[in-house]
Each structure stands twice: as C-alpha cells, then as structure tokens.
Amino acid sequence: MSTSARSLSVLMPTYQRVHLLPRVLEAWRACLRDLPGAELVVVDDGSSDGTPEVLTAAAVSFGEQGIGYRVVRQDNQGLAAARNAAIEASRGDIVLFSDDDMVPSSNALAVLHLQRQAESPGAWVSRLVVPDEVVDTHFQRYWRRRLHGGTEPLTEGQDLGKGGFWFATLSIPRELLGEDRFSRAFTKYGWEEHELGYRLWQRGVRPKFLRSAVIEHHDQMTIGEMERKFEQFGASAWMFASLHPSTEVRVWTGTHPLSRFGRRFLLHEVRARQIRKRDPETLSDRDWVVLLEAAYGRGLRAGKR
C-alpha cells in the first residue's frame, strides 16, 4: 500500500538523555529515509548534558538523506510544553509522538503507522517492548513483566479504552488532533497525556493498538527513580481532577474522598516501610506494586487541593 499521500512528522521531546540520544536519532534516521516528506522534530527541553551538541551533529546525516530535521530549544518547562512545541514546529499531515528513550525495532514502524492511518484514521499506539539489554535488576525484570503483561493479550486494532492514549508512541492525523494540545497546567510528570486523551475521547477519538509496530523502551529505571515518578504522578492527579471536576475523573485518579484507592494507598505506605527493609532480590511482584502505589499515595497527599 502506498503511504506517500500523507506526510509524517515524528515529534520527540528530550531532556538530559545524551547517553542514549545518538542511538535514538540513528534509528529514526533509518526509519524515515524512504518516506517522502517525513521529518523528525526534536524539542530540547533545557538539557545541560551535551544534548545540544548531539542534536546539531545529527543534522548532517539527516540532511544527506533528504530527511526533514528540526530542532527546537527551550528553557526547561516539562514534557507537556515540549510536546506542544513539537506540534507547533511540525508540518506533517500525521504526527507520531515518541519519547527520547524509545527506539524503533525496525525501519517498518513509520510505514506501518502511515498504512493504518490511511486505512482507518485515528489514534494508533505502537507495541512497546523492553529489550534484554536494559534488564539487569530484579525490579527491572518485574517492570518488564508488568509492561509486557498489559499488552501481550492485545490484538491488532484492539480498542485500548479511555486510558489507552500512550503518547510515548502514538500517531494521529493533525486534523483529528485539531486545536487540542497538552495542558500547560502540567509542569511535571503525570496525567498530562491522559488529560489530553480524555478530551480526545470526549470528541469521539478511540485509541487502537498497532501490535505490528514495535518500539523498544531503553530506559533503565531503578525502583527509586520509579517511586519518584509515581509521587509526581500522584501529585499531578489533582491537576487532572481540577480540569475535569467529575466523579469519573476523581475516582479514576484516586482524588475522590470516598475512593477505595485512597484507603489502599494509606495501607500500602505502612507495608512499604517493612518491604524496604528486605533484600530487593527477594521481593515479589506484589511487593513492587505496594512500593509504587505507596509512592503514588504520597504524591496524592502532598499535592492535595
């Protein structure tokens, strides 16, 4: 099937990821080189680790192959603002969001997204996998099982539901995205993509699973880093709830005063103190869940409004 009728813009925010950035850029260069009109738009969200130099150097190889390549630099404003800047700087008919720790597993990923958009325009989400090379610890093995367990049962084209707007690897036609952008109210990690997805859902957009398009997640997250992200996630829940003051959203985020999640998070905090005293190599999947939900609960309590 021809994919030349519509052009593609890959939108990638980046921040302090210089160790992985060359590999990610090279993967996208290979992925886009045979697609007329394709471009990669990278937004450097105030990095200070050598990222600007890597992005400047990459312009040569993209230019040699005639691939559109654009870099936007801004002061650190967070993921939502960086993605918005990428949208504004891009020109493609189809926008494909991707994060700076995501590596296309084959050159076919962009083509597959364009094919699905030609057949059925909408929000299409790639299948995310965690490769062996980034799994070293007991926690990382758990996290891979968790991620893979959520997507392995899914079939090609399956509806992902209201919470399935995974903008780390999602394509959507520009006209379908419309004037919707990520809310600038979100300056830290958490809920910003779900909030935009919630608005798209209300307009009738349904995210679907593009199982055949595989992308690798190369972030070697530690339990400490993940707990900090879950705390931010919990704190950001109040922003989502304030933008959409409905019982549905408050129950979904755990901000509702009668939510079962609130009571569970408090219980998990007590259990988490005991779990932290144990050898991480002895922890069960359930133990990791308790640690992460306890962290989310701390964020909820800290950000309560």
C-alpha positions as CSV (number, residue, x, y, z in Angstrom):
1,M,0.0,0.0,0.0
2,S,1.3,3.5,-0.9
3,T,2.0,5.8,2.0
4,S,3.1,8.8,0.0
5,A,-0.2,10.6,0.1
6,R,0.3,11.8,3.6
7,S,3.5,13.1,5.2
8,L,4.7,12.1,8.6
9,S,6.2,14.2,11.5
10,V,7.9,12.3,14.3
11,L,7.8,14.5,17.5
12,M,10.3,13.8,20.2
13,P,10.9,15.9,23.3
14,T,14.2,15.2,25.0
15,Y,15.8,16.1,28.3
16,Q,19.2,15.0,29.7
17,R,19.4,11.8,27.7
18,V,22.7,12.4,25.9
19,H,23.9,8.8,26.5
20,L,21.0,7.3,24.5
21,L,20.2,10.1,22.1
22,P,22.7,9.1,19.3
23,R,21.2,5.7,19.1
24,V,17.6,7.0,19.0
25,L,18.4,9.6,16.3
26,E,20.1,7.0,14.2
27,A,17.1,4.6,14.5
28,W,14.7,7.3,13.4
29,R,17.0,8.4,10.5
30,A,16.9,4.8,9.2
31,C,13.2,4.6,9.8
32,L,12.3,7.8,7.9
33,R,14.8,7.7,5.0
34,D,12.5,6.2,2.4
35,L,9.4,8.2,3.3
36,P,9.0,11.3,1.1
37,G,8.2,14.4,3.2
38,A,9.0,12.8,6.5
39,E,10.6,14.8,9.3
40,L,11.9,14.4,12.8
41,V,11.2,17.3,15.2
42,V,13.2,17.3,18.4
43,V,12.5,19.7,21.3
44,D,15.4,20.0,23.7
45,D,13.7,21.0,27.0
46,G,16.6,22.8,28.5
47,S,19.2,20.0,28.6
48,S,22.7,20.8,30.0
49,D,24.4,17.4,29.4
50,G,25.7,17.8,25.9
51,T,22.4,17.2,24.2
52,P,22.6,20.4,22.0
53,E,25.9,19.3,20.5
54,V,24.5,15.8,19.7
55,L,21.4,17.3,18.1
56,T,23.5,19.7,16.0
57,A,25.8,17.0,14.8
58,A,22.9,14.8,13.7
59,A,21.7,17.4,11.2
60,V,24.4,16.4,8.8
61,S,23.3,12.7,8.3
62,F,19.6,13.7,8.1
63,G,20.4,16.3,5.5
64,E,22.5,14.0,3.4
65,Q,19.5,11.7,3.0
66,G,17.0,14.4,2.5
67,I,15.1,13.8,5.7
68,G,13.4,16.8,7.3
69,Y,15.1,17.5,10.7
70,R,14.2,20.3,13.0
71,V,15.5,21.2,16.5
72,V,13.6,23.5,18.9
73,R,15.4,24.6,22.1
74,Q,13.5,26.0,25.1
75,D,14.1,26.5,28.8
76,N,13.0,23.5,30.9
77,Q,9.2,23.6,31.0
78,G,8.3,19.9,31.2
79,L,7.0,17.2,28.9
80,A,3.6,18.8,28.1
81,A,5.2,22.1,27.0
82,A,7.9,20.3,25.0
83,R,5.3,18.2,23.1
84,N,3.3,21.3,22.4
85,A,6.3,23.0,20.9
86,A,7.0,20.0,18.7
87,I,3.4,20.1,17.4
88,E,3.7,23.7,16.6
89,A,7.1,23.3,14.8
90,S,6.0,20.3,12.7
91,R,4.4,20.2,9.2
92,G,3.3,16.6,8.6
93,D,-0.3,15.5,8.0
94,I,0.3,12.7,10.5
95,V,2.1,13.3,13.8
96,L,3.8,10.4,15.6
97,F,4.7,11.1,19.2
98,S,7.8,9.3,20.5
99,D,9.9,9.7,23.6
100,D,13.7,10.0,23.7
101,D,14.2,6.6,25.2
102,M,12.1,4.8,22.5
103,V,14.0,3.0,19.7
104,P,12.0,1.7,16.7
105,S,12.8,-2.0,16.5
106,S,12.7,-1.9,12.6
107,N,12.5,0.5,9.8
108,A,8.9,-0.5,9.2
109,L,7.5,1.2,12.2
110,A,6.8,4.6,10.5
111,V,5.4,2.8,7.4
112,L,3.0,0.7,9.5
113,H,1.7,3.8,11.2
114,L,1.1,5.5,7.8
115,Q,-0.6,2.4,6.4
116,R,-3.0,2.2,9.4
117,Q,-3.7,5.9,9.2
118,A,-4.6,5.6,5.5
119,E,-6.9,2.6,6.3
120,S,-8.5,4.0,9.4
121,P,-7.5,7.5,10.5
122,G,-7.4,7.8,14.3
123,A,-5.1,7.3,17.3
124,W,-2.8,4.3,16.8
125,V,-0.4,3.1,19.6
126,S,2.7,1.1,18.9
127,R,3.6,-2.1,20.9
128,L,6.2,-1.2,23.5
129,V,8.7,-3.9,24.5
130,V,11.7,-3.8,26.9
131,P,14.8,-5.5,25.4
132,D,17.0,-7.9,27.3
133,E,20.0,-5.5,27.2
134,V,18.3,-3.0,29.6
135,V,17.1,-5.5,32.1
136,D,19.7,-6.0,34.8
137,T,18.0,-5.9,38.2
138,H,15.1,-7.7,39.9
139,F,13.0,-4.6,39.8
140,Q,13.7,-4.1,36.0
141,R,12.6,-7.7,35.4
142,Y,9.4,-7.0,37.3
143,W,8.8,-3.8,35.3
144,R,9.2,-5.6,32.0
145,R,6.7,-8.3,33.1
146,R,4.3,-5.6,34.1
147,L,4.6,-3.7,30.8
148,H,4.5,-6.8,28.6
149,G,1.7,-8.3,30.6
150,G,-0.5,-5.3,29.8
151,T,0.0,-5.6,26.0
152,E,0.7,-9.2,25.2
153,P,-3.0,-10.2,25.2
154,L,-4.0,-7.4,22.9
155,T,-4.7,-8.0,19.2
156,E,-4.1,-5.8,16.1
157,G,-6.6,-3.0,16.0
158,Q,-8.0,-3.6,19.5
159,D,-9.6,-0.6,21.2
160,L,-7.4,0.4,24.2
161,G,-10.1,2.2,26.1
162,K,-10.2,5.6,27.7
163,G,-6.8,5.2,29.4
164,G,-5.0,4.0,26.3
165,F,-3.7,7.3,24.9
166,W,0.0,6.4,25.3
167,F,1.6,9.4,23.8
168,A,5.1,7.9,24.2
169,T,4.4,6.2,20.9
170,L,1.1,7.3,19.3
171,S,0.2,8.6,15.9
172,I,-2.7,10.7,15.0
173,P,-3.8,12.9,12.0
174,R,-3.2,16.6,12.5
175,E,-6.7,17.5,11.6
176,L,-8.1,14.9,14.1
177,L,-5.8,16.4,16.9
178,G,-7.3,19.7,15.9
179,E,-6.6,22.6,18.4
180,D,-6.2,20.1,21.3
181,R,-2.8,20.4,23.0
182,F,-1.3,19.2,26.2
183,S,-2.4,21.5,29.0
184,R,0.3,23.8,30.2
185,A,-1.0,23.4,33.7
186,F,1.1,20.2,33.8
187,T,4.7,21.2,34.5
188,K,5.8,17.9,36.0
189,Y,5.4,14.2,35.1
190,G,2.0,12.6,35.3
191,W,-1.5,12.6,33.8
192,E,-0.8,15.1,31.1
193,E,-1.3,12.6,28.3
194,H,-4.4,11.1,29.9
195,E,-5.9,14.5,30.3
196,L,-5.4,15.2,26.6
197,G,-6.7,11.7,25.8
198,Y,-9.7,12.4,27.9
199,R,-10.6,15.4,25.8
200,L,-10.0,13.5,22.5
201,W,-12.2,10.6,23.8
202,Q,-15.0,13.1,24.5
203,R,-14.7,14.1,20.8
204,G,-15.1,10.5,19.7
205,V,-11.4,9.6,19.2
206,R,-10.7,6.0,20.2
207,P,-7.1,4.8,20.6
208,K,-6.3,1.5,18.9
209,F,-3.4,-0.9,19.3
210,L,-0.9,-1.3,16.4
211,R,0.6,-4.5,17.6
212,S,2.7,-5.0,14.4
213,A,4.6,-1.7,15.0
214,V,7.1,-2.5,17.7
215,I,9.2,0.1,19.6
216,E,11.8,-0.6,22.3
217,H,11.9,1.1,25.7
218,H,15.6,1.7,26.7
219,D,15.2,3.4,30.0
220,Q,17.0,1.5,32.8
221,M,14.7,2.7,35.6
222,T,15.6,2.0,39.2
223,I,13.0,1.5,41.9
224,G,14.0,4.8,43.5
225,E,13.5,6.7,40.2
226,M,10.2,5.0,39.6
227,E,9.0,5.8,43.0
228,R,9.8,9.5,42.4
229,K,7.9,9.4,39.1
230,F,4.9,7.8,40.8
231,E,4.9,10.5,43.5
232,Q,4.8,13.1,40.8
233,F,2.1,11.2,39.1
234,G,0.1,11.3,42.3
235,A,0.6,15.0,42.8
236,S,-0.4,15.7,39.2
237,A,-3.7,13.8,39.7
238,W,-5.2,16.9,41.3
239,M,-4.5,19.0,38.3
240,F,-6.4,16.5,36.1
241,A,-9.2,16.5,38.6
242,S,-9.4,20.3,38.7
243,L,-9.5,20.5,34.9
244,H,-12.3,17.9,34.7
245,P,-14.3,18.1,38.0
246,S,-16.3,15.0,37.6
247,T,-16.8,11.9,39.8
248,E,-15.5,9.7,37.0
249,V,-12.1,11.6,36.8
250,R,-11.8,11.8,40.6
251,V,-12.4,8.1,41.1
252,W,-10.0,7.3,38.2
253,T,-7.2,9.4,39.7
254,G,-7.8,8.5,43.3
255,T,-8.6,12.1,44.3
256,H,-12.2,11.3,45.2
257,P,-12.7,11.4,49.1
258,L,-14.5,8.1,49.0
259,S,-12.2,6.4,46.6
260,R,-11.1,3.0,47.5
261,F,-7.6,3.9,46.2
262,G,-7.1,6.5,49.0
263,R,-7.6,3.9,51.7
264,R,-5.4,1.4,49.8
265,F,-2.6,3.9,49.4
266,L,-2.5,4.6,53.1
267,L,-2.4,0.8,53.9
268,H,0.4,0.4,51.3
269,E,2.5,3.1,53.0
270,V,2.6,1.1,56.2
271,R,3.5,-2.1,54.3
272,A,6.1,-0.3,52.2
273,R,8.1,0.6,55.3
274,Q,8.5,-3.1,56.0
275,I,9.3,-4.0,52.4
276,R,12.1,-1.5,52.2
277,K,14.0,-3.3,55.0
278,R,14.2,-6.5,52.9
279,D,16.6,-7.6,50.2
280,P,15.3,-6.3,46.8
281,E,16.2,-9.6,45.2
282,T,13.6,-11.3,47.4
283,L,10.7,-9.1,46.6
284,S,7.6,-10.4,44.8
285,D,5.7,-8.6,42.1
286,R,3.1,-7.7,44.7
287,D,5.8,-6.1,46.9
288,W,6.8,-3.9,43.9
289,V,3.2,-2.9,43.4
290,V,2.9,-1.9,47.0
291,L,6.0,0.3,46.8
292,L,4.8,2.1,43.7
293,E,1.2,2.6,44.9
294,A,2.6,3.9,48.2
295,A,4.6,6.4,46.3
296,Y,1.5,7.4,44.3
297,G,-0.3,7.9,47.6
298,R,2.4,10.1,49.0
299,G,2.1,12.3,45.9
300,L,-1.7,12.4,46.3
301,R,-1.4,13.6,49.9
302,A,1.4,16.1,49.1
303,G,-0.5,17.6,46.2
304,K,-4.0,17.6,47.8
305,R,-6.0,20.7,46.9
